[in-house]
């Protein structure tokens, strides 16, 4: 069983992983910019392609995994610009205690 000490250690490990290659993104939600947040953006690996959840019959392959701390404020439909490209969040993994993982696609 994971106790609070173990959980804190795992969260610290994720924080170090994010800090190793972090970027700052400003999420746009409902026409408003949120405060900038620090995350790690990870492209999907060739051996482990990430397929996002589909809406109806349309299937979307994620262009990037957004990894953040449990305090990351991110929701499906959020948008952010990174390296001049518009990204849209298409999925957020629910029920995370160690980190927040979201999938995004490039829209522009």
N, C-alpha and C positions, 0 to 999 in steps of 0.2 A: 504494500500500500504506500502511496506517495503522501508524505507528510508536508507541512508547510515549508520546512527547511529544504527538502528535495525540490519542491515546486519553485522556490526562490532561486535555487542553484540552476535549474533548467532555464528559468527566465533570464538569469544573468548570462548563461551560455548563448541564448538567442540574441541578447543585447550586444554581446561581443561579436557575434556573426554579422549582425546588421552594421555595427560600427566599422567592421573591416572593409566594407565597400558600400557605405551609406550614401544616399541622395536625399535631398529635401524636395518634397512635392507639396503643391498647394491644390487641394481638392476643391472642385467646384460642384456644389450641390444646390439644386433648386434656385439657380441664379445667384448664389452667394458663394464667395470664396471663404473656405475655412482657414484657420491658422495653419501655417506650414508645418509639416510633419516629417520626421526622419524615418526612412524605410530602406530596405534593400530590394532592388529590382533584379529578378533572376529570370533569364530567358529559359524556356523549357529545353531540356536536354534531348538530344537525338534518340537516345536509348529509352527515354521516358517521356514521350510526348504527352502534354497535358491537354486533355479534351474537356472543354467546359460543358456544363450542364446545358441542355437545349431547352428552348422555348418552342413548344409544338414540335414540328418536324425539322426545324432549322438547327443544325449542329455547328458549334463554333469552336475553333481551336484557339486557345489562349496564346497571346504573344509574349506575355510576361507574368511572372508570379510576383506579387507584392507581399513582402514579408515585413511585419512590424510587431511592435510590442503589444501586449494585451490592451493597452490604452489607445491603440490606433483607431481613429474615428473614420471608418470607411464602410460604404454600403454599395449594394448593387445599383448601377446607374450613375454612380459618381464618375466625374471626369477629372483628368489632370493632364498637364502637358509636360513631357519629358523629352529632351533633345529636339525640341521643335515639333514633336508629334503628339497629336491628341490621342489619349488613351481613355477607354471606357471600362469601368469595372463591370464584369459580367457574372461574377460569383464571389461570395465570401463564405469561407468555411465556418460553419456554426459551432458554437460550444467549445471554444478554445480557451485553455487555461495557461498555456505557455507562451503562445504567440498568436498573432492574427495573420491568416493567409488569405489572400484574395487573388483572383485571376482577372487580367485585363487584356483587351484587344486594342490594336491601333486602329483608330477611326479616321485619321487624316494625316 
